[in-house]
Amino acid sequence: MNAQRYMVHAPGKLMIAGEYAITEKGQTGIVAAIDRYLTVDIQPARGNRLDLPQLKLTDIHWTFEDGKVKFDKNDKRLVFIKHVLETVFAYIGDDVPIHLLITSELDSKSGQKYGLGSSAALSVGLVSALLQCSEKRDKAIDRELIFKLASIAHIKAQGNGSCADVAAATYGGWVHYGVFDHDWLKEQLSSDAAVGEIVEKEWPHLMIDALHELDDLQFLIGWTMKSAQTGPMVERVQALKESHPTDYQQFLQDSQEAVEEVVSGFKEKQIDSIFEGIRKNRKALNQIAEISDVTIETEGLTDLIEGVGGAGAGKTSGAGGGDCGIAFVKQSVKKDDVYDLWRDKGIEPLPFNAAKDGVTID
């Protein structure tokens, strides 16, 4: 590795459309990078050291032997870092001692999660930092390589997930995302294929297309001040594949039609199409929530959505059950009027915007 110090910044994300359905091969969704960042400060050191002061995890050391990272402290919050280190070291073949300092703006000051995809930002930021310090670095950021390495680490760490949040942190902006074939990737990882070979291959069904923000459209974010446990919710919805296959397939179709209407609205600059697609996606999510007995749209999120009224359209973001909701309104609407309605219902407006850039390196 080279002897320089780098600061790497990876944005958070919010899902815009296609939640739950996007875990299935062939489905697409829309995700936006958000201008709140996780930062990785990386520099050469005498020994491997990791500090995450906001998690009260400091002065952690690790060894790297036989392709495995072993920390001197046991903490489940280190699992993503472990898999990123192992994945990138397998690619670059280099484990020169480094010091990593990781800080984040992706949670509230009280430590509660907004639901901005901190694990994905961590994976992308750390992959980018390690590549930048390696002898394999390019002058330009290789975003496809970063996405694929971070996705491999992500799948190794949790076994599932669409990796739409990884795409947002990597590429930035508004992304129309098609999930890759997870079974194919898992087969590759379980074979004798090297990581370097896997990232060079074309990943089946993967699609990452940029959408362009519209001048006449405002994007608003509200926080319910309640965190959601997304894993069990996703599992219960996915269980419908076996218990209610017809309903589940109808949901996938409805979700895809809603996503395509939003995408068309962005591309054709038709704001009303965006509004209609958002409303259709909300309806599809509420229908599958009722069938699966999962509370996707909480009372707080309903208040957020209805606070927009006829001025635009809103919906849950991500798995729902808390965290954030989103809304789109025309530029002529005074957003402070919407914010006042939200505050009256206990919803905190978040002054965040879509991040034009993905991961950056200073």
N, C-alpha and C positions, 0 to 999 in steps of 0.2 A: 504494500500500500504506500501511497505517497505521504509526505510529511506535512501536508497542509491541514488546516482546520476549516470545516464547512458548517454552515447553518442551513438546514433543509426545512422547508415549510410545506406541510400538506393540508389542504382545506378539508373541512367537514362536508357533509352532504345532507340533503333532504330528498326523500322520494316524492315525486310529483304524481305519478300514475303507474298503475300496473302491479301494485303490491300483492303479495301472496301468489298471484299467478306467475310472476316472473321467476319463481323458483323452478318452473317447468321448462324443459327443453322446447325451443321453438317459440316461446313467449317473449314479448318485449315489454319494456317499461320506459319511463322517463325519470331521470334523476338529475338534480342540480347540485353543483358544488357550492358551498356556502363560505362566506369570507370570515370564518373563524378557523384558527389554525392549530395544528399540532406541530411543534418544532423539535427537530433532532439536531443537537449540537454534537458533532463528531470530530475527534482529533486523535492523533497517535498518542500512545501512552506506554508506560513501562510494563503494565499488566492490564488485562481486560477488566474494565470497571463500568458499572451501570448505575445511574442515579435517576430516579423518578420522584422528585421531592413532593409533588402534589399527592402522590399515593403513599407518602411516607416510606418509600422504598429507596434507601440510599446505601452507598458503599457496598454494592453487590458485585461479586466477582464471579467469573466463570472460566471453565476450561473447555477446550474443544479437542475431543479424542474420538477417533474412529467415526467421524462424521456426526457426532452428537455433542450438543452443548449441555454442560452440567453446571448449574448455578450453586453457589454456596449457601443459598437460602431457598427454602421451599415456599412458594406462593403461587396460587393458581393464576394470579394476574400476570405472571411472567410467561404464560404459555405461548402467546402470540409472538413475543420477542424471541423465545427459544426457536420456534419454527421458522421465523424470518432469518435468523442468524444461520441456522442449519441449511436452509434453502439457498441463500446467497453464497455461503461459503462453498457449497457443493458446486455452484456455478463458476465462481471466480477462482476456486482452489487456493484461497489465501486467507489466513487468519492471524495476520500481524496484530499485536495488542492494540486495543483502542479504548478510549473513554467515551461513553455515550451519556449525554444529559438530555432527558426528554421532558418537555413541558407542554402544556395544552391550554387552549382557550375554549375547548369544546364542551365543557361542563359549566354549570352556574358557579358563582362565587362560593355558594354554600356546599358545592360538591355534587349537587344533583345533576343527573344527566338530562340534556336536552333531547337526546336521540339523534345526534349529528354524526354518528358513525365513527366513533373514536378508534375502534379496533382497525378499521380499514385505513384511516389516516395514519395510524401507527405503522401498519404494514407497509404502506406506500412510502412514508417518510423514511423509515429505516432501510428499506430496500434501496431507495435513491441515495441515501447517505453512504451506505456500504459500497454501492457501485461507484460513486463519485471518488471514493478514497482508493478504489482498486486500480490495478494496472489495466483493467479491461474497459475503463471509462471512455466514453466518446466526448468530443467537444460539445455536441448537442445532447440534450436529454433524450434518451431512447424510451419513449413513453410506452410503446408496445412491450418492450422487455420488462420495464418496471411493472406494468399491469400483470403480465404473465407470472413473474416471480412472486409478486405479492399475492396473486390469486392462488398459486400453488401453496404458499405458506398458510393462507387463509383456510383453504380446504383441508390441509393437514391438521390445522389447529382445531377446527370445529366440524369438519365433515360435511357441511352443507352451506347454504347461502348462495345468493345469486351472483355476488361480487359486483353488483351495480354500484355499491358504495366505493369499491376499489376503483372502478372506472371513473367515478366523479372525482375522487382525490387525485387520480393520475392525470386526467385530461382537463378537468375544470369545465366551467361553463354549464350549459344545458346539454344533456346527453340522451339520445335515443339509444337504448341499450338492449341487445339481444343476448340472453344468457347462453354460454357455451355448454356443451354436452359434458355434464359432470361424470357420467359413467365412463366416457372416453378418457377423461383426464385421470380418473382413479385407476383405470387399466394401465395407462402409461406409467403412473407412479409406482404401481405394483410390479411392473416389468423391469427388465434390466436397463431400460432407457435412461441415459444420463439427463440431468436437468437441462444441460445445454442443448441436448437434442430435442427435448420436449418443447422448449420455448421457441425453437426454430420452426416447428411444425405449424401448419394452419390448424387452428382450433375449431372443430365443427360447431356451426351455428353462432359463433361469436360475432356480434355486430356492435360497433361503437361509432355512432354518427352524431356530429355536432348539430345542435339547433341554435338558432340565433334569436337573441332577446328582442322583443318588439318595443319600439319607443312608446307606443300608445297603451302599454300594459304595465300595471303595477303588481308586484309580487309581495304579498304580505305574509308574515309568519307570526303565529301566536303560540305561547307556551302554557300548557294547562297546570304547570308546577307540580305535576305528578309523573313519576317515572313508570315506564311499562316494562314488563318482563316478556320479551317477544318470543323467546324460544318455545314455551308451551303453547302459545297461541298459534304459531305457525304449524306446530305438530298436529294440533286438533283440526285445523283446516285441511291439512294434507291428508289426514285420516279419511276424509270424505272420498278420496279416490277409490277406496275399497267399500266404504259403507253406503255412499250415495254417488256412484260414478256418473249418472246422468246429470245430476245437479252440479257436480264438480266440473264436468266438461262444458256445461252451459256457462258456468262462471268464467272459465278460461276464455270462451268465445266472447262473452260480454266485455270482459276486461280488455281483450285485444282490440275489439272494436272501439272502445273508449279511448285507448291509447292512440290508435291510429287517427281518431278524430282530433285529438289534441295536437299530434304531430302535424297533421294537415293544416291545422290552424296556425301553427308557428310558421310552416313553410309558405303558406299562401297569405300570411298576414291577415287572417280572419279571426278576430278576437272572439266573436260569438261562437265559432267552432271550438275554440279552446274552452270557453265557458261550458258549452254543451258536453264536451268530452269529459270534463271534470265532474259534471253532475252525473253523467252515466257511470263513471267509475265509482263514485260514491254509492250510487244505487246498487251496483253489482257487489260492492264490498258489504253493504248492509244486508243484502240477501244471503250471501254466503255466511255472514256472521250469525244470522238467525238460524240457519240450517245446522251450523256447527256448534251453536250455543257458546260463541265467543263474543265478548264485548269489544268490538273494534272501535265503534264510535261511542265514547263515553258521554255522559251528560255535559261535561266541560267542552268536549270537542263539538257536540251538537250546538252548544251556545256560540262557539267560535264561528261555525259555518253559517248559522242563521243570523249572526251579527252582520254578515255581508249583505243580507237581504237581496234585493233585485239588482244591486249595483255590480254584481259579478258572480263568482262561484267559488265555493270552498270545499275542502274535504280533509279527511285525516291524512297524515303523512307517515309512511312506514307501516308498522304492524298495528298502529293505533293503541287503544287501551290506556292512553295518556300521552306523555311527551308533547309533540307539536302538531298543530294543524296548519294548513296553508290556505291562502285565498288569492284569487286574481281579480282585480278590478280595473276599470278603464282609468286612464291618466287623469280624466276630468274629475274623478271622485277624490274628495278630501280624505286621505287615509287617516287623519287624526280623528275624524268622525267615527270611522270603524274602530279605531283604537279605543276611543272613549266607551263605545258599546262593549268592547271586549273587557276592558277594565272593570266595568260595572258587573260583569259576570265572573270576575276572578281570573280572567285570562291576561297574561302578561305579554304585550306586544314585544317582539324581539327586533331590534334595529339592524338586522342582518340583511345582506344582499347576496345575489349569486356572485360567486367568485369567477372572474373571467379566465383566470389561469389555474391550471392544476398545480402539481407539486413544483416548487421552485427551489433553487440552490444559490446561496450567497457565498 
